[in-house]
């Protein structure tokens, strides 16, 4: 069973950048497909990006395509989300998630979740 801890959130002005990290432990990280999701107040948790076990395939939500980049370092057991050109509508709690199957875009399809990190983008 894998445990996930996100970090790197914070307050940033519109147009700025942040890099989120997700440290994994307790399992073989390279066996898991990974994803990033976000949840804004009063809204459902939504898919942001996913990456296959070896980083060879990535999937993005249309709302972040071209601005966000998901990546992973299996040697460091860490998942990343580089977020550029941030907009106020990107404000949310960001969660990383893991599943034994890659390329999942539905929150219900992931078995393991971190506690989340807050990202706030001011206008």
C-alpha positions in Angstrom: 0.0 0.0 0.0 1.4 3.4 -1.0 1.2 6.6 1.1 1.3 9.9 -0.7 2.2 13.4 0.6 1.8 16.5 -1.5 3.8 19.7 -1.1 4.5 22.9 -2.9 1.2 24.7 -2.8 0.9 28.4 -1.9 -0.3 31.8 -3.0 0.7 33.1 -6.4 -0.4 35.9 -8.6 -2.1 35.3 -11.9 0.4 34.5 -14.6 2.8 33.0 -12.1 4.1 29.4 -11.6 4.2 26.7 -9.0 5.6 23.2 -8.9 3.8 20.7 -6.8 5.5 17.5 -5.5 4.0 14.2 -4.3 6.3 12.0 -2.3 5.4 8.3 -2.3 6.3 5.7 0.3 5.3 2.2 1.4 5.0 0.7 -2.1 6.8 0.3 -5.3 6.2 3.7 -6.9 7.2 2.6 -10.4 4.3 0.1 -10.5 1.7 2.8 -10.1 0.0 5.0 -12.6 -0.3 8.5 -11.0 -2.7 11.4 -11.3 -3.3 14.9 -10.1 -6.8 16.1 -9.3 -8.1 19.3 -7.8 -11.2 20.4 -5.9 -12.4 24.0 -5.5 -14.9 25.0 -2.8 -18.4 23.8 -3.6 -17.2 21.8 -6.7 -16.5 18.2 -7.4 -13.0 16.8 -7.5 -11.8 17.1 -11.1 -9.1 15.5 -13.1 -6.0 17.5 -14.0 -3.4 15.2 -15.4 -2.2 11.6 -15.3 1.0 9.8 -16.1 1.8 6.2 -16.8 4.1 4.1 -14.6 7.2 4.8 -16.6 6.3 8.4 -17.6 5.8 7.4 -21.2 2.2 8.5 -21.5 0.6 11.6 -20.2 -3.0 12.9 -20.2 -4.2 16.4 -19.5 -7.6 18.0 -18.9 -8.3 20.6 -21.6 -8.4 23.4 -19.0 -4.7 22.9 -18.2 -3.3 21.6 -21.5 -0.3 23.7 -22.6 0.1 25.2 -19.1 0.7 22.3 -16.8 3.2 19.5 -17.1 3.1 16.2 -15.1 6.2 14.3 -14.6 7.7 11.6 -12.3 11.1 10.5 -11.0 10.8 6.9 -10.1 14.3 6.9 -8.5 13.1 9.5 -6.1 9.6 8.1 -5.7 8.2 11.5 -6.5 5.5 12.9 -8.8 5.5 16.5 -10.0 3.1 19.0 -11.4 4.6 22.1 -13.0 2.0 24.8 -13.3 2.7 27.8 -15.4 0.5 30.8 -16.5 -1.7 30.2 -13.5 -5.2 31.7 -13.5 -7.6 32.5 -10.6 -9.8 29.6 -11.7 -6.9 27.2 -11.0 -7.4 27.9 -7.3 -8.2 24.6 -5.5 -6.8 22.0 -3.3 -4.6 19.7 -5.4 -4.4 16.0 -4.7 -2.1 13.3 -6.1 -3.4 9.8 -6.5 -2.1 6.4 -7.3 -3.5 3.3 -9.0 -2.0 0.0 -10.2 -3.5 0.8 -13.7 -2.2 3.7 -15.7 -4.1 6.3 -17.7 -7.0 6.7 -15.3 -8.9 10.0 -15.4 -11.7 9.3 -13.0 -11.3 10.0 -9.4 -13.2 6.9 -8.5 -10.6 4.8 -10.3 -7.8 5.7 -7.9 -7.2 3.7 -4.8 -4.7 5.9 -3.0 -4.8 9.6 -2.2 -2.7 12.2 -0.5 -4.1 14.8 1.9 -3.9 17.7 -0.6 -2.1 21.0 -0.9 -3.8 24.4 -1.4 -3.1 26.5 -4.4 -4.5 30.0 -4.5 -4.1 32.2 -7.5 -4.9 35.9 -7.0 -6.0 38.2 -9.8 
